[in-house]
Amino acid sequence: MKANCWMGRNTLEVQEVPDPRILNPRDAIVRITSSAICGSDLHMYDGYIPTMKKGDILGHEFMGEVVEVGPEVSRLRVGDRVVVPFPIACGRCLACEQGMYSVCENSNPNAGLAEKLMGHAPAGIYGYSHMMGGYPGGQAQYARVPFADVGPIKIEDDLPDEQVLFLSDIFPTGWMGAEMCEIKPGDVIAVWGAGPVGHFAVASALLMGAERVISIDRYAYRLEIAARAGAETLNYEEVDIFDALRDMTAGRGPDACIDAVGMEAHYPIPAVQAYDRVKQATRMETDRPYALREAILACRNGGIVSVIGAYGGMVDKFPMGSFMNRSLTMKTGQCHVQRYMEPLLRRIRDGEIDPSFVITHHLRLEDAPRGYEMFKNKEDGCNKVVLHPW
Amino acid sequence: MSEEYERETYRLACALGWASLGLGIVQLAAPGAVSRLSGVDDSAWARTGVRLVGVRELMHAAVLLGSRRPAPWVWTRVAGDAMDLTVLGRAMAKRTGWRRARVMAAMAAVAGITATDLYTATRANRHGPRTQIMGPMDLRAAITVNRPRQEVYRYWHDFENLPRFMAHLESVETIAGGYSHWTAKGPARKSIEWDAEIVEDIPDELIAWRSTEGAAVRNSGSVRFTDAPGGRGTEVRVEITYDPPGGKVGLAFARLLGEHPEQQVRDDLRRFKQVMETGEVARSDGTPEGPYALRQVLQRPAQPVK
């Protein structure tokens, strides 16, 4: 089959690789019909996620048709149309029983590797480094799906791929980001990052009843998409975010702040950007946490900072004094996608939201390397790329 | 040995580490001055030699200051001292006059340091079980399994299940009367076989076993099952003791190749948890064997296995 392989920093190749096989009784094989490029794929493309290996297949947002099932799979049949959640979860450990699927205790065969860096190991994730299990990703024609009874959700009606594909990651991720804000009537929510996850966080916060949602980015075209989803917008290259937020909330600060940016943030002051860029290049820190620092400082006293942007390792200059003295709460996590798929599918079916509003490009799988470049460099108004493997 | 004695040894070893660091820096920063001071500046390669010794000193400093138990590493300094004395001795033989005097002074200084190093190193040898070169290896590990204690005990109690999660075992056959025959993958892919007997068996609580007389690899082990608090399943605690083939030296080599016995036991328990909770061992195409210490160093690319 064809697959999009990571061949080193900033290097991708669509290669011919073996077709996946059933390795365990609870596996299924899915013939992929749509697969997306995620912002977090860029962290690997840019070489900031440790434990990548030449030849790794990328991609964790995919859906398709079940073509083979292992003997222990009872809920799925050959021919079923499914969306696959990005965290691999066994469904039977304590974490899964509590709905914390992205920290499943059993799905990461390289848990020992992850423990060295993180203390304890998170779940396995498709196409997301060896520390996260060494699972081949879904930017390919087929994928092996472990614990197939637990993850994939069946799509039984005629909703097109582009409306349900994002149940695999970014819609639930944005939703969880808003949910962690514990939104109450009158709440003002600020969202750093107007990428697709930020867009879904905006839409979700409004669905949950937020009074106002403010979207922060530097790309006008991305802020426009956020505005269409219902946000007020701020361009951090034009205004001072801290002042603007204080102004908009009459001095209180947003009730909750969502970091939908993560480890490769940008900062409008070149000297500050250079400081973290140098530390990152020399591996003295792995992550540039501008959005996080700003979200903490901007949040109202006693408010919530919700982190859904992806981080990889270490940050520094973390404003702990502000965080502690002002009684803030931080909530975070890779999304527990399995928890949200059913209810969000219902909302799509009921017409409350059409997730396809984030898509700007459809490409063939062969053009994945070009898609990454466009997405990374924000060329041609690129916001979300969907790949078609067949 | 008293704690005070051990603390003193620790302080001495650390002080020697800092001394190595200081000396190393001086030797690298000012090799000319050092070679003049020790009377060997007439030699063409004196500066290079001093720099090399400087690098060596930094290595001493790294192992001494970077270790939780630095004292045994003082032996590396003793070896360095011997080397320095040899080199200086040869230098002295070739020289006369004030140069000879300086070389002799340097030798006297090194001899003094050697005495301190030897004193500290032998202190380290006088205590601490870990300085033994031979002797059994003790391993402990624990994991929580989200299944009832009876079920977890019952699965482990059937020793024929052990190879499903213990990576080094090929097979276990149970023989009558609490005896069993074990086959394991040894070093260099040779099979090792032995018989074992159950020495203690408390239903739902404890199983202990040991190899019988004449086993190639003497070993024993126990596993304890207790209820985890608040309905969190069962806490499983394993202790294994064995004579590593090739002794501790063989073990050190195995470690260099990525075989960490501690990691292996933890991985065995991880696989045990997976089998108990999910019915299978988690495999990815990057790690098709499931959790496996050696594989974590040498990952396959995340591409389907053929």
Interface residues (C-beta under 8 A of the other chain):
Chain A: A3 C5 V17 P18 D19 P20 R21 L23 N24 P25 R26 T51 K53 K54 G55 D56 I57 E72 C90 G91 R92 C93 L94 E97 E105 N106 S107 N108 P109 N110 A111 G112 L113 G124 G127 H130 G133 G134 Y135 P136 G137 R144 P146 F147
Chain B: T144 N146 R232 G233 Q263 R266 D267 R270 K273 Q274 E277 T278 G279 E280 V281 A282 R283 S284 D285 G286 T287 P288 E289 G290 P291 Y292 A293 Q296 Q299 R300 P301 A302 Q303 P304 V305 K306
